Amino acid sequence: MQAIVKQWLQQNHVNYDNIIFSKNKAEICKQMSINIMIEDKPENILSISRGIPAICYDHPYNEKNK
């Protein structure tokens, strides 16, 4: 999955500083002083957005959680 995400970002010319592949993304964002996060998993969006702005990457599987 990591390779697919990186390939998609490259093909779509999306610039980024870091990619976090972890279960505890909110804590990592805090430790790394990340200013904003783009996330697709609703549970992660909720936990991350308690500390920093989180942008929901819209995807068919997470539409029911809007």
PyMOL commands that set and color helices and strands:
alter all, ss='L'
color gray80, all
select helices_A, chain A and resi 2-11+25-31+42-48+60-65
alter helices_A, ss='H'
color red, helices_A
select strands_A, chain A and resi 37-39+54-56
alter strands_A, ss='S'
color yellow, strands_A
deselect
rebuild
show_as cartoon
